Amino acid sequence: MVNDVREAAHQGWGPTSISAGVLSLASLGDVLLYVVLPVSAAAFGVGIAWVGVLLAANRLTRIVLYGAVAAFGQSAGSRVLAIVSAMAAAGSTLILWKGDGGPVLLCARIVWGLAFAGLSLAALSYAVADRERAGSRVGVSRAINQMGPALSLSVGAWLAGVLGPRDVFLVLGLVSLLAVPLAFALPKDSVRADREKTQWLPKPQRFDLFFFVVGFAVDGVFAMTVALMLAKSASAETAMLAAGLILALRRFGEVLLAPVGGFLGDRFGTGKVLFLATVLLAGGFVVLAAGAAYPGSMLIIAARAAIAALGPAVVAQRAKGEATLHRLAVMQTWRDFGAAVGPLVTGILLEMASLSLINVALVVLVALSLLAHRPPTSA
């Protein structure tokens, strides 16, 4: 009876909203660091070589340890996972305020990588607790958890100019601490007698490779080359400003469009709408290859927002109940892996091919990823 009550509590909209709010508050410092660190490296006691290491460290940490975080979440429960991760996130942000030098800041970034993994999995686990409305719930969750980063990229960037590149992280760290009592407000987990063993470094399934392609194409190649595409028809300064606005729109796009994508998925079928969103993504790269940077970018942003809501919903619907957290971790791992590999491959390809040819290759790659949408055959 107690477990039934707790399961019902998980399936309400409250935990979905609260867990997303925890992630939103906790993400303030990480997002702003990408803006502040490259132009203020000396203030943090590091050289330019350390900047790339520090900005990549959290993602590399997640690639290796998402499975371990999922295993802890399965054992301790989503609520405890959120509480511990919220504390770690606030601590890592405060270290950015006073920490000095590469090794200290690297530790902070590793801690943040683990915290983000835990908070993301906790938010997704609450959002997909009701599988019949998983699309809408993940969409709303994504919208809420992107509000903090969107504000940090705007208000936080302005505040950094007023307070300085270091002191702004004191303010963001104190605000992030609000995520801790919010995490304590989450419902306790049901007691589970049987749990499947969770692999730390799992082999990807076919659908995980789809998320690798999305991470590679959008979060990796597109994010790296959008300024180069715009520079073909504008000055370098204008191209950088426009590219920054487009990447910021990707955050705001999720706030507005992820709930729409999730609702359409619940109404017409998450798998079907996800398939159409992938077709739209391929279409966006077709438009980019044709030389229309702005329309192509808008199509990609819209498609990426829908995929962000629908992808986890499909994963949850295909997973067994006890393996849901693990399957979500595998999905996130391969998306991050694609996002990390994308810039590395792009740097090599730009020496040999034009941007248009690279975008044509991405059209083919995204089109091939449509094969991963077929549900696995049951034994």
N, C-alpha and C positions, 0 to 999 in steps of 0.2 A: 504493500500500500504506500509506504514511504517512497519507494523507488518510482511508483507511478506518478506521485505528486511532483517529484523532482524532474521526471521526464517531461511532464506537462509544463513545468516552469521553464525548461530549456527551450521548448517549442514556442513560447510566447515571443512577442516582438521586443519586450523589454531587454532580455539578455543580448539579443542581436544588436540593438542600439547601444547598449552600455559597453559591450566588448569592442564595438567599432569606435566608440568615443575614447576608450582607453588607448587604442592604437593611434587614434588621431592626435591626442595630447602628447603621447610618447614620441611621436615622429618629428616634432618641431625642430629639434636641434640637428638631426641628421640632414634634413632637407636644406636648411640654411647653410650648413657646412659646405655644400657643393657650390654655393655662391660666394661664400666668404673666403674659404681657404685658398683657392687658386690665386687670388689677388692680394692676400694678406698672409702669405706663408711665413714671412719673417716675424710677424707678430706672434706666431705660434712656435717659434724656434726651430723651424724646419726649412729645408731647401726645396726647390721645385721637384726634385726626384722623389721626395717623401710624399708630395701631394698626391701623385697617382697611386702610391702604395696605400695611403690612408683612405682614399676615396673608394678603392677597390676592396679593401680588407673585409668590410662587413659582408659583401656579397660572396667573397671567396669562403668566408667562415660559414655562411649558410649552405653553400654548395656541399661542403664536407659534413656539416653537423645537423642539417635539417632532420635527418632520421633519428639522431640521438635526442633532439628536442622533442620530436614526436613520441619517442619511447617514454620520455619523462612525463609528457602530457597524458599518455595512456595510463601510466601508473599513478600519477598524482591527481589527475583530473584537470579539466580546462580552467576551472576557477583558480586553483593553485598556480597553474602555469601562467595565467594572466597576472596574478599578484606578484609573483617572483620576477616576471619579465618587466612589469611596470617599474618595479624598484630598480632593476638593473638599467633600464632605459634612462630614468631620471639621473641615476648616478653617472652614466656615461656622458650625458649632456653637461653635467656640472664639472666633470673632469676637463671638458673642452674649455671651461672658463679659467681654470687654474693650472691645468696640466701643461707642461712645457717639454718640447723635444719629441722626436719621432717615436722612441720606444714607449713612452707614457701614453701618447695619443694613439698609438697602435693598439695598446691594451684596451683603451676606451672604445675603439672601433670594433674590436673583436667582441667585447661585451655587448655593444649595440647590435652587432650581427646576430648574436644569440637571442637577445631580447626581442628583436624584430621577428625572428623566426617563431618564437613562442607566442607573441601577441598576434601575429598573422594566423597561426594555426588555431589559437583560442577563438579569435573572431570568426573564422570560417566554420569551426565546429559548432558554435552556437547558431550561426546563420543557416547551416544545412541540417539542423536537428529536425526540422519539419521538411521532409523531402518533397512533399506535394507542393510546397510554396518556396522551394529552395531558390529558384531563380529570382523571385521578387526580394527575398530576404537577403541574398548575397548582394543584389543590386543596391538595396538600401544601405547595407553594411559598407559597401565600397564608397557610396556617396558620403556617408558620415566620416569614414576614416580618411578621406581625401580633403576634407574641409580644413583640418589643421595644417597639413603641408601647403595647401593653396594660400592660406593666410600667412604662413611663414615665409613663402617666396615673395610676398608683397609687403605686408606690414613688418615682418621680421627683417627684411632687407633694408627697409627704411630705418628701423630701429638700430640696425648695425651701424648705419652712418651717423646716428646721433650718439650712441653709447660707445662705439668702437667695436672692433671685430672680436674681442675677447669678452667684454662685459655683457654683450648681448646674450651670451650663453648662460650667464647667471640668471637672467630673467626667464629665458626659455626653460632652463632646468627647474626653476621654482614652479613655473606653470605646469611642467611635465609631472611634478610631484602630485598634482591633483588627480593623475591617473591611478594612483595607488588606492585611495579610498573608493574611487569609482570601481576598481577591480574587486574590492571586498564586497561590493553590492551585488555581484554576480551570484546566481544560485549555485548551491553545492551540487556536486555531481552524484549521479546514481552509483551505487556500489556494484561493481562488475566482478563476478567470480572468475570468469574465463576470459583471457585475453590472448590474442595471437601474438606470437613472437615478432618483434619489429626489427627488420634489418636496418643497420645504420647507413650502409651504402647500397641501396637497392638497385636492381637491374630495371631499366625503364620498360614499361609496357608501351604498346603502340600509341595510346592516347597521350602518354607523357612526351613522346617525340613531337606531337603536335604543339605542345607548349614550349618545347625547345625551339621550334621554328618561329613561334610568335615572339619569344624572347630574343632570338637571334635577329629577326627581321625588323621588329619595331623598337624594342628597348635597346638593341645593339646597333645595327646598321643605320636605321632611320634617324635615331637620336644623334648619331655621330656625323651624319652627312647632310642633315637638313640645312645647316648654315652654308655648306659648300654649294648646295643646289641654289639657294637664294642669292649667293654671291655672283652667280652668272649674270644676273640682271640688276644688281645693286652694288653699292659700295660695301666694303668689308664691315664698316661700322653699322650700316643699315641692316646688313645680312645677319650680324650677330644679334642685334636687337630684335629683329623679326623672328629669328630662330628661338630666342629666349621666350618670346611671347607664345610661339607655337607650342613649345614644350610645357609652358605654364598652362596653356589651354588644354593640354592632355589631362592635367589634374582636374581642372574645372569641367572638362568634358565628362569625366567619370562621375562627378557630382551630379550632373544633369542627366546623363544618358545611361549610366549603369542601371538605375532603377527602371528606366523604360525598357531596356533590354531584358532585364530580369522578369518584368511583368509580361512582356511578349512571350518569353520562354515558358512561363507557367500557363499562359493562355493557349499557345499553339504547339508547345512541346520544346523543351530546352535543347534537345539534340537538333531539331530542325532549324530553330532560330540561330543556334551556334554555327551550323553549316552555312546559313545565309550570311552571317557576320563574317565568316572566313572568306566567302566569295567577295564580299564588299572590301575586305582587306586586300585581296588580290587585285581588285579593281583599282584601289588607291595606288598601288605600285604601278599598275598599267598607266595611270594618269601621270604619275611622277616620271616614268620612262618617256612619256610623250613630251615632257618639258613643262608641264603645268604644275609648278611646285605647290602653290597655295591650295587649289582644289584637291590635289592628291593628298596633301597633308591633312586636310579636313576629313576626307574619307577614311584615312588611316586612323585618325583620332577617334572618330565615331565607331569604327569597327572594333578598335582596341577596348573602348569603354564597354561595349556589349560583351565582348569575349571575357573581360574581367569579371562580369557578373555571371555569365552562363557557364564558363568553364568549370569552376568549382562545383556548381550545381550538378552538372553532368557527372563529374567524378564521384560525388556523393551518391547519386542515384545508381551508379554502376557498382559501387563498393558494397561489401558486406558491412553490417552495422559496426562490428568491433574493429574493422580495418579502416574506417573512414579517415581518422586522423592520420594514419600512416599513408594512405593513398593521397591525401591532400599534401602531405610533406614531400612525397615523391614528385608530384606535379610541380610544386614550388621550386624544388631542387633543379629540375630540368629546365624550367623557365629561366631561373637565375643563371644556369650554366650557358644557355643560349645567349642571354644578355651579356655575359662575360666574354664569350667567344666571338660575338659579333664584331666589336671594335677591333679585335686582334686580326681577324680575317680581312676586315675592310681596309685596314692599313696596308696590307699586302696587295689586295686587289686594286687599290687606287694607283699603285705603281704600274699596273698592267692594263687596266681597262677604264673606260669612262663611267661616269655616274649613271648614265642612261643604260648602259649595258649591265651594270650591277643591279639596277632596278628591274631589268628584264629577267635576270637570274632569280631575283626575289619573287617575281610573279610565278615563275616555274616552281620554285620551292614551296611557296604558299599553296599553289594549286595541288602539288603532290601531297601536301599535308591534309588535304580533304579526305584522303584515303583512311586516315586515322580516325575519322568520325564514325566509321562503322562500328557498332557495338560488338564486343567479343561474343563468339558463339559459345553457347552453354554446353557443357559436357554431357 
